[in-house]
């Protein structure tokens, strides 16, 4: 962290941090990793010690800046204690994976100790057949889904016996800034932001001027298009589309479905669509049936979808996403046609001019009271995310990864569904608000039916 700008949260990270003043908007990511054996504890601790040195944000805590002069500061924790972040429990055996999910849901609902770095890791023993599970809990301010997989690749092994690695770097030097230090840095942060804005403005003057002179009508249309795109991203959503999934609580339940990756990819190809669109279509078909069983039909539902803007030049961690909120059609009679419609809508949003403007769009939202931002999110029906996982086997301290599920935050919606591909399986994880989805068995049956309909389309 070489300058004032680098020491402070990015605006997108700050948004995930500040809006959880409302506990319904907590930005907690939980990964549940099923292992074929219990990992070697000493090796696992060595793995995480090395990992927190290679990704030093995992040794940093968050410190608020006085008077809100700048976003919170990342500070290398002078009291960093690896043993606090790593735990080990044993369930009354022989336990099954549902028991692991029940244990994990309490982890997902619990707030972080914000005086420490924002992550925890728990080994869960006691599973039948000698299996074990690994629960990884991370605050969204540390990373998004794709960034999390990049970090995972730096930690895990690709062989049961271990993967040779370079010596771990030294941990970041501990910091203990006082209020005066933080206030002075905030002034430096403000100036760095102004310089960056001025530099970007000057760099764009000549291209912009030339474009206006040579193509005034096209330039006007381009500017209007950007403005309209920004408005679509920031417009308030005032009502839910679903007449069924309306209640919001602080209670969560975790659920999983496994889908063959090759079959889902083939279904996407048959529809001329992406894997993500096939995944979304399966969820929408399932939701059509779920509403029908509750005596209600719905034409469309609104989704929040994180669109990745991460590039190969970005540093590890942090959020490189833009949250798009848009309606999708809901029906179950023709999955193939529905997939094509969904694909067209999603691809349109991916090419919105406002997509790369994540930091700029997050800035005005961070100036609003959290309750206002919360209302913008609480009128979204569900959140869906697709994270490409590993196509090769992964190992953690001598144990092979069998399944890798990600459970994202609901952010005020009825549920979050995240598809994580691993080897030949789509590991689909649901984080359900039990107020909105009180009948898990019915929901599960509808979702499985949705995936079957898409696979058979």
C-alpha positions as CSV (number, residue, x, y, z in Angstrom):
1,X,0.0,0.0,0.0
2,X,2.1,2.8,-1.3
3,X,-0.2,5.8,-1.2
4,X,-3.2,7.3,0.5
5,X,-5.6,6.0,-2.2
6,X,-4.4,2.4,-1.8
7,X,-4.8,2.4,1.9
8,X,-8.5,3.1,1.8
9,X,-11.4,1.0,0.7
10,X,-12.5,1.2,-2.9
11,X,-16.0,2.7,-3.2
12,X,-17.5,-0.7,-4.2
13,X,-15.9,-2.3,-1.1
14,X,-17.1,0.6,1.1
15,X,-20.6,0.1,-0.2
16,X,-20.7,-3.5,1.0
17,X,-19.3,-2.4,4.3
18,X,-21.5,0.6,5.1
19,X,-24.9,-0.8,4.0
20,X,-24.8,-3.6,6.6
21,X,-25.6,-1.2,9.3
22,X,-28.9,-2.8,8.5
23,X,-28.3,-6.4,9.6
24,X,-30.6,-7.7,6.8
25,X,-27.9,-6.4,4.3
26,X,-24.9,-8.1,5.8
27,X,-22.4,-8.9,3.1
28,X,-21.1,-12.3,4.2
29,X,-19.8,-14.9,1.9
30,X,-19.7,-18.5,3.1
31,X,-18.0,-21.4,1.2
32,X,-18.7,-25.0,2.3
33,X,-16.0,-27.4,0.9
34,X,-16.7,-31.1,1.1
35,X,-13.4,-33.1,1.6
36,X,-12.8,-36.8,1.3
37,X,-10.8,-36.8,4.6
38,X,-10.0,-34.6,7.5
39,X,-7.2,-32.2,6.5
40,X,-3.9,-32.3,8.4
41,X,-4.4,-29.5,10.9
42,X,-0.7,-28.4,11.0
43,X,-0.5,-28.3,7.2
44,X,-3.7,-26.3,7.0
45,X,-2.4,-23.7,9.5
46,X,0.8,-23.5,7.5
47,X,-1.2,-23.1,4.3
48,X,-3.3,-20.2,5.7
49,X,-0.2,-18.5,7.3
50,X,1.4,-18.5,3.9
51,X,-1.8,-17.4,2.3
52,X,-2.3,-14.4,4.6
53,X,1.3,-13.3,3.7
54,X,0.7,-13.6,0.0
55,X,-2.7,-11.9,0.3
56,X,-2.0,-9.4,3.1
57,X,-5.6,-8.0,3.1
58,X,-6.3,-11.1,5.2
59,X,-4.1,-9.7,7.9
60,X,-5.7,-6.2,7.8
61,X,-8.6,-4.9,9.8
62,X,-10.9,-2.0,9.1
63,X,-10.6,1.3,10.9
64,X,-13.1,4.1,10.4
65,X,-11.8,7.5,9.5
66,X,-12.8,10.4,11.8
67,X,-15.9,12.4,10.7
68,X,-16.2,10.2,7.6
69,X,-13.6,12.3,5.8
70,X,-12.7,9.3,3.6
71,X,-13.7,5.6,3.3
72,X,-12.4,3.3,6.0
73,X,-8.8,2.5,6.2
74,X,-7.2,-0.9,5.9
75,X,-4.7,-1.3,8.8
76,X,-2.3,-4.2,9.3
77,X,-3.5,-5.8,12.5
78,X,-0.9,-5.4,15.3
79,X,-2.7,-8.2,17.2
80,X,-3.2,-10.6,14.3
81,X,-3.7,-14.1,15.7
82,X,-4.1,-16.9,13.2
83,X,-5.4,-19.3,15.8
84,X,-8.4,-17.0,16.4
85,X,-9.4,-17.2,12.7
86,X,-9.0,-21.0,12.4
87,X,-11.3,-23.3,14.4
88,X,-12.0,-27.0,14.5
89,X,-15.2,-28.7,15.6
90,X,-16.6,-32.2,15.5
91,X,-20.3,-32.9,14.9
92,X,-22.0,-35.7,16.7
93,X,-21.4,-38.6,14.3
94,X,-22.1,-40.0,12.0
95,X,-23.1,-36.6,10.6
96,X,-24.2,-36.0,7.0
97,X,-23.9,-32.9,4.7
98,X,-27.2,-31.5,5.8
99,X,-25.8,-31.4,9.3
100,X,-22.9,-29.4,8.0
101,X,-25.2,-27.0,6.2
102,X,-27.2,-26.5,9.5
103,X,-24.0,-25.7,11.3
104,X,-22.9,-23.4,8.5
105,X,-26.1,-21.4,8.5
106,X,-25.4,-20.1,12.0
107,X,-22.0,-19.1,10.8
108,X,-23.5,-17.3,7.8
109,X,-25.9,-15.3,10.1
110,X,-23.3,-14.2,12.7
111,X,-21.7,-10.8,12.3
112,X,-17.9,-10.4,12.1
113,X,-15.8,-9.1,14.9
114,X,-14.9,-5.8,13.1
115,X,-11.8,-5.3,15.3
116,X,-10.1,-8.2,13.5
117,X,-9.5,-9.2,9.9
118,X,-12.8,-10.2,8.2
119,X,-12.5,-13.9,7.7
120,X,-12.8,-17.2,9.6
121,X,-12.1,-20.9,8.7
122,X,-13.6,-23.9,10.4
123,X,-12.8,-27.6,9.9
124,X,-15.9,-29.7,10.5
125,X,-15.1,-33.4,11.5
126,X,-17.5,-36.2,12.3
127,X,-18.9,-36.9,8.9
128,X,-19.8,-40.4,7.9
129,X,-17.2,-42.3,5.9
130,X,-14.3,-40.3,7.3
131,X,-15.2,-37.2,5.2
132,X,-14.8,-33.7,6.5
133,X,-15.9,-30.2,5.6
134,X,-14.2,-26.8,5.5
135,X,-16.3,-23.6,6.2
136,X,-14.7,-20.4,4.9
137,X,-16.4,-17.2,5.9
138,X,-15.3,-13.9,4.3
139,X,-16.7,-10.4,4.3
140,X,-17.6,-9.2,0.8
141,X,-15.4,-6.1,1.4
142,X,-12.4,-8.4,1.1
143,X,-13.3,-9.9,-2.3
144,X,-15.9,-10.9,-4.8
145,X,-16.6,-14.4,-6.0
146,X,-14.1,-14.5,-8.9
147,X,-11.5,-12.8,-6.7
148,X,-12.1,-15.4,-4.1
149,X,-11.4,-18.2,-6.5
150,X,-8.2,-16.4,-7.6
151,X,-7.1,-16.3,-3.9
152,X,-8.1,-19.9,-3.4
153,X,-5.8,-20.9,-6.3
154,X,-2.9,-19.3,-4.3
155,X,-3.7,-21.4,-1.3
156,X,-4.7,-24.9,-2.3
157,X,-2.6,-27.8,-3.6
158,X,-2.9,-29.6,-6.9
159,X,-1.7,-32.9,-5.4
160,X,-2.5,-34.7,-2.2
161,X,1.2,-34.6,-1.1
162,X,1.4,-30.9,-1.6
163,X,2.5,-28.4,-4.3
164,X,6.0,-26.8,-4.2
165,X,5.8,-23.1,-3.6
166,X,8.2,-20.1,-3.2
167,X,9.0,-19.1,0.3
168,X,6.3,-17.0,1.9
169,X,6.9,-13.2,2.0
170,X,7.2,-11.4,5.3
171,X,3.9,-10.4,6.9
172,X,2.9,-6.7,6.5
173,X,4.3,-4.5,9.2
174,X,1.8,-3.8,12.0
175,X,0.2,-0.4,12.1
176,X,-1.5,1.6,14.9
177,X,-2.5,4.9,13.4
178,X,-4.2,7.4,15.8
179,X,-7.1,9.7,14.9
180,X,-4.8,12.5,13.8
181,X,-2.9,10.2,11.5
182,X,-6.2,9.0,10.0
183,X,-7.5,12.5,9.5
184,X,-4.3,13.6,7.8
185,X,-4.3,10.6,5.5
186,X,-7.9,11.4,4.7
187,X,-6.9,14.8,3.4
188,X,-4.2,13.0,1.3
189,X,-6.9,10.6,0.0
190,X,-9.1,13.5,-1.0
191,X,-6.3,15.2,-2.9
192,X,-5.4,11.9,-4.6
193,X,-9.0,11.5,-5.7
194,X,-9.1,15.1,-7.1
195,X,-5.8,14.6,-8.9
196,X,-7.0,11.3,-10.4
197,X,-10.3,13.0,-11.5
198,X,-8.4,15.9,-13.0
199,X,-5.9,13.6,-14.8
200,X,-8.7,11.6,-16.3
201,X,-10.5,14.7,-17.3
202,X,-7.5,16.3,-19.0
203,X,-6.6,13.0,-20.8
204,X,-10.1,12.9,-22.2
205,X,-10.4,16.6,-23.3
206,X,-8.7,16.2,-26.7
207,X,-10.4,12.9,-27.8
208,X,-13.7,14.4,-26.6
209,X,-13.2,17.7,-28.3
210,X,-12.2,16.0,-31.6
211,X,-15.3,13.7,-31.4
212,X,-17.6,16.6,-30.8
213,X,-16.1,18.6,-33.8
214,X,-16.0,15.6,-36.2
215,X,-19.3,13.9,-35.1
216,X,-21.4,16.2,-33.0
217,X,-24.6,14.2,-33.4
218,X,-22.9,10.9,-32.5
219,X,-21.2,12.4,-29.5
220,X,-24.5,13.8,-28.2
221,X,-26.1,10.4,-28.6
222,X,-23.2,8.7,-26.9
223,X,-23.3,11.1,-23.9
224,X,-27.1,10.6,-23.7
225,X,-26.6,6.9,-23.8
226,X,-24.2,6.9,-20.9
227,X,-26.5,9.1,-18.9
228,X,-29.5,6.9,-19.6
229,X,-27.4,3.8,-18.6
230,X,-26.3,5.4,-15.3
231,X,-30.0,6.2,-14.6
232,X,-31.0,2.6,-15.2
233,X,-28.4,1.4,-12.8
234,X,-29.3,3.9,-10.0
235,X,-33.0,4.2,-10.4
236,X,-34.9,3.2,-7.2
237,X,-37.0,0.0,-7.2
238,X,-40.2,0.7,-5.3
239,X,-42.0,-2.6,-5.3
240,X,-41.5,-6.4,-5.4
241,X,-42.6,-8.3,-8.5
242,X,-43.3,-11.5,-6.5
243,X,-46.6,-11.7,-4.7
244,X,-45.3,-14.7,-2.8
245,X,-41.7,-14.2,-1.7
246,X,-42.5,-11.0,0.2
247,X,-41.4,-11.4,3.9
248,X,-37.9,-10.4,5.0
249,X,-36.3,-11.7,8.2
250,X,-32.8,-12.2,9.6
251,X,-33.1,-16.0,9.5
252,X,-31.2,-17.9,6.8
253,X,-31.1,-21.5,5.6
254,X,-28.5,-23.0,3.3
255,X,-29.4,-25.6,0.6
256,X,-27.6,-27.2,-2.3
257,X,-28.3,-28.9,-5.7
258,X,-25.8,-30.6,-7.9
259,X,-26.2,-30.3,-11.7
260,X,-24.0,-32.0,-14.3
261,X,-21.8,-29.3,-15.8
262,X,-21.5,-30.9,-19.3
263,X,-25.3,-31.4,-19.6
264,X,-26.1,-27.8,-18.6
265,X,-23.4,-26.5,-21.0
266,X,-24.9,-28.7,-23.8
267,X,-28.4,-27.3,-23.0
268,X,-27.0,-23.8,-23.3
269,X,-25.4,-24.6,-26.6
270,X,-28.7,-26.0,-27.9
271,X,-30.3,-22.7,-27.1
272,X,-27.5,-20.6,-28.5
273,X,-27.0,-19.2,-25.0
274,X,-24.3,-19.0,-22.3
275,X,-24.0,-21.4,-19.3
276,X,-25.1,-18.5,-17.1
277,X,-28.3,-18.0,-19.1
278,X,-29.1,-21.7,-18.9
279,X,-28.6,-21.6,-15.1
280,X,-30.8,-18.5,-14.8
281,X,-33.5,-20.1,-16.9
282,X,-33.6,-23.2,-14.7
283,X,-34.1,-21.0,-11.7
284,X,-36.9,-19.0,-13.4
285,X,-38.7,-22.2,-14.5
286,X,-38.4,-23.4,-10.9
287,X,-39.8,-20.1,-9.6
288,X,-42.7,-20.2,-12.1
289,X,-43.7,-23.6,-10.6
290,X,-43.1,-22.3,-7.0
291,X,-45.5,-19.4,-7.5
292,X,-48.0,-21.7,-9.2
293,X,-48.0,-24.0,-6.2
294,X,-48.8,-21.0,-4.0
295,X,-51.7,-20.1,-6.1
296,X,-50.1,-17.2,-8.0
297,X,-48.8,-16.7,-11.5
298,X,-46.1,-14.1,-12.2
299,X,-44.9,-12.7,-15.5
300,X,-41.5,-11.5,-14.4
301,X,-39.2,-11.3,-11.4
302,X,-36.4,-8.8,-10.7
303,X,-32.9,-10.1,-10.1
304,X,-29.7,-8.5,-8.8
305,X,-26.8,-9.9,-10.8
306,X,-23.1,-9.0,-10.1
307,X,-21.4,-8.3,-13.4
308,X,-17.6,-8.9,-13.2
309,X,-15.3,-6.1,-14.5
310,X,-12.2,-7.8,-13.2
311,X,-9.2,-7.7,-15.5
312,X,-5.9,-9.6,-15.4
313,X,-4.2,-6.4,-14.2
314,X,-6.3,-6.0,-11.1
315,X,-4.8,-7.0,-7.7
316,X,-6.1,-9.9,-5.7
317,X,-9.1,-9.3,-3.6
318,X,-11.5,-6.4,-3.5
319,X,-14.7,-6.1,-5.5
320,X,-14.5,-5.7,-9.2
321,X,-18.2,-6.1,-9.9
322,X,-21.2,-3.9,-10.8
323,X,-24.6,-4.9,-9.4
324,X,-27.2,-4.8,-12.1
325,X,-30.9,-5.0,-11.2
326,X,-33.3,-5.9,-13.9
327,X,-36.5,-7.9,-14.6
328,X,-36.5,-11.4,-16.2
329,X,-39.5,-13.2,-17.8
330,X,-40.9,-16.1,-15.8
331,X,-42.7,-19.1,-17.3
332,X,-42.3,-22.9,-17.6
333,X,-43.9,-23.9,-20.9
334,X,-40.9,-23.4,-23.2
335,X,-37.5,-23.5,-21.5
336,X,-35.6,-23.2,-24.7
337,X,-37.3,-20.0,-25.9
338,X,-37.1,-18.6,-22.4
339,X,-33.4,-19.3,-22.3
340,X,-32.9,-17.3,-25.5
341,X,-34.9,-14.4,-24.1
342,X,-32.9,-14.5,-20.9
343,X,-29.6,-14.6,-22.8
344,X,-30.6,-11.5,-24.8
345,X,-31.5,-9.6,-21.7
346,X,-28.4,-10.5,-19.8
347,X,-26.1,-9.8,-22.7
348,X,-27.7,-6.4,-23.1
349,X,-27.0,-5.5,-19.5
350,X,-23.4,-6.8,-19.8
351,X,-22.9,-4.2,-22.6
352,X,-24.5,-1.3,-20.8
353,X,-22.1,1.8,-20.9
354,X,-22.4,2.1,-17.1
355,X,-21.0,-1.4,-16.4
356,X,-17.3,-0.3,-16.2
357,X,-18.3,2.6,-14.0
358,X,-18.6,0.6,-10.8
359,X,-16.5,2.9,-8.6
360,X,-18.2,6.0,-9.9
361,X,-21.7,4.6,-9.4
362,X,-20.9,3.4,-5.9
363,X,-19.7,6.9,-4.8
364,X,-23.1,8.6,-4.7
365,X,-24.6,5.6,-3.1
366,X,-22.1,5.8,-0.3
367,X,-23.2,9.4,0.4
368,X,-26.8,8.2,0.9
369,X,-28.2,7.0,4.3
370,X,-27.9,3.2,4.4
371,X,-31.6,2.9,4.8
372,X,-32.1,4.5,1.4
373,X,-29.7,2.0,-0.2
374,X,-31.4,-0.8,1.7
375,X,-34.8,0.1,0.3
376,X,-33.3,0.0,-3.3
377,X,-32.1,-3.6,-2.6
378,X,-35.0,-4.9,-0.6
379,X,-37.4,-4.6,-3.5
380,X,-35.4,-7.1,-5.6
381,X,-36.8,-10.7,-5.7
382,X,-33.6,-12.7,-5.8
383,X,-29.9,-12.5,-6.4
384,X,-28.1,-14.8,-8.8
385,X,-24.3,-15.3,-9.4
386,X,-22.2,-17.6,-11.5
387,X,-18.6,-18.2,-10.5
388,X,-16.2,-20.3,-12.7
389,X,-14.4,-22.8,-10.4
390,X,-11.6,-25.2,-10.9
391,X,-11.6,-27.7,-13.8
392,X,-8.9,-29.7,-12.1
393,X,-8.9,-31.5,-8.7
394,X,-7.9,-29.4,-5.7
395,X,-6.5,-30.5,-2.4
396,X,-6.3,-28.9,1.1
397,X,-3.7,-30.2,3.5
398,X,-3.8,-33.7,2.1
399,X,-7.6,-33.9,1.7
400,X,-9.2,-33.9,-1.7
401,X,-12.0,-31.4,-2.5
402,X,-15.1,-33.3,-3.5
403,X,-17.6,-30.4,-3.8
404,X,-17.2,-26.6,-3.5
405,X,-20.4,-24.6,-2.7
406,X,-20.6,-20.8,-2.4
407,X,-23.3,-19.1,-0.4
408,X,-23.6,-15.4,-1.1
409,X,-25.6,-12.7,0.9
410,X,-29.2,-12.2,0.1
411,X,-28.8,-8.3,0.3
412,X,-32.4,-7.8,1.1
413,X,-33.8,-10.3,-1.5
414,X,-35.7,-13.5,-0.9
415,X,-32.7,-15.7,-1.7
416,X,-29.3,-15.8,-3.3
417,X,-28.4,-18.6,-5.7
418,X,-24.7,-19.1,-6.7
419,X,-23.4,-21.6,-9.2
420,X,-19.9,-22.7,-8.6
421,X,-18.5,-25.1,-11.2
422,X,-16.0,-27.7,-10.0
423,X,-14.7,-30.5,-12.1
424,X,-17.8,-31.9,-13.9
425,X,-20.4,-30.6,-11.4
426,X,-22.3,-27.3,-11.0
427,X,-22.4,-26.9,-7.3
428,X,-25.5,-24.7,-6.8
429,X,-25.8,-23.1,-3.4
430,X,-28.9,-21.3,-2.1
431,X,-29.0,-18.8,0.8
432,X,-32.7,-18.6,1.7
433,X,-34.4,-16.0,3.8
434,X,-36.8,-18.3,5.6
435,X,-39.4,-15.6,5.9
436,X,-39.6,-15.4,2.1
437,X,-39.0,-19.2,1.5
438,X,-40.5,-21.0,4.5
439,X,-41.1,-24.4,2.7
440,X,-37.7,-25.7,1.7
441,X,-39.1,-29.1,0.5
442,X,-41.4,-27.4,-2.0
443,X,-38.8,-24.9,-3.1
444,X,-36.2,-27.7,-3.6
445,X,-38.7,-29.8,-5.7
446,X,-39.5,-26.7,-7.9
447,X,-35.8,-25.9,-8.4
448,X,-34.9,-29.4,-9.3
449,X,-37.8,-29.5,-11.7
450,X,-36.5,-26.3,-13.3
451,X,-33.0,-27.7,-13.9
452,X,-34.5,-30.9,-15.3
453,X,-36.7,-28.9,-17.7
454,X,-33.6,-27.0,-19.0
455,X,-31.5,-30.2,-19.3
456,X,-34.2,-31.9,-21.3
457,X,-35.2,-28.9,-23.4
